[in-house]
Amino acid sequence: MLISTLTINVWIQSQRYLFRGSLRDFTLDTLKLDSSFIKGLPADNYATGICTALIKMAEIMDLNVVAEGVENSRQLEWLSQENVQQCQGYYFNEPVTLTDQETSD
């Protein structure tokens, strides 16, 4: 199947906006790479291509990049080489509830 159109969905404060040229109307500071993109890194060429393009776009727009769903050292190493400074996922810690977090403080 050939996909000729790419649609970008943007989530802002729990509201979903469909990107149709209005992305520049928002004041953005962070681009979050979804775990579905991170999953294939670094072996999958499509995942690598998508992540590279999004990271470059964020760099040009002076946005912070957060990678979610990091599960192994190969993914973290690839993201580090691409200058992604913030990562989250099972590689670092299993998800915790707010109650668990408050208890550990």
N, C-alpha and C positions, 0 to 999 in steps of 0.2 A: 504494500500500500504506500503510495506517495502522498505526502502531506505538503501542500503548496502554500498553506497559510499558517502562520504562527501567531497565536493569541497569548498575550501576557495578562494574567490576572494579578491584581495588586490588592493586598489586604492592608488596610489602614485602620487601626483602632477598631477591630472587629467588624469593619464595614468592607464589603467587597466592591471593587471598582474594576471595570473592564477597560483595559488600556486601548484607547483609540486616539492616540496623539495628545491626550490631556495629561500625561505623566508629568510634564514640565510645570503644570499648574499646582503641583503639590510640593511642599517643602519637605524633602526627604533627607535623612541622615544615615540610614542603614539599609543595606540590601542583605536579606537573609537567603542563603542557599538552602533549598529544601533538601531533606534527607534523600529524596528520590534521585536527586542529581549526584549526591555524595556516594551513594551506594555502589556505583560502578567504578569509582576511582581506585587506582589510577589505570587499571587495565582496559576499561571500556572506552573506545575512541569517542563515542557520542557523549558520554558523561564528561570526559575530559574537554571536549570541544565546547559543550554548553557551559561548563564551569569557567573555562578560560575566557569565553566571551563575556559572561556576566561579571566576572572579576575585573576584566578590562573596562567594561562599561562603568562599573562602580568607581574604579580608579579615575577615570576621566571626569566623572560627576562628583568626585571628592566625597564618596560615600564610604562608611565603615562597612565591612563585610563580615557576616557571621555565618559559619557553616554549621548546620544542624545535622545530627545523625552520624557523627564520626564514630566508627566502631573499631578501627584498628590503626596500627602505627603507620602502615603504608598510606592510608588516607591522610593522616595527620602530616606526614612528611611531605606529601604532594601539596597540600594546602599551605604548609609553611613555606615551601619553595615559591608559591604563588603570592606570598606576602599576606595571606589571610591571617589576621591576628586574633580572631575570636572564634572558638569552636566549642561545640557542645555535643554530647552524645554518650553512649554506653562506654566508650573508651575511657572516659573520665569518671563517670559515676552513673549508677542507675537512677532513674527519676525518683524524686522524693516528694512527699506531700509537704504542704506548708507546716503542718503540725510536726512532722518529722524534722524539718529544718529548724523550727523554733526550739525543739527539744535538744538538738545537738549544739545549740549556741550557748 
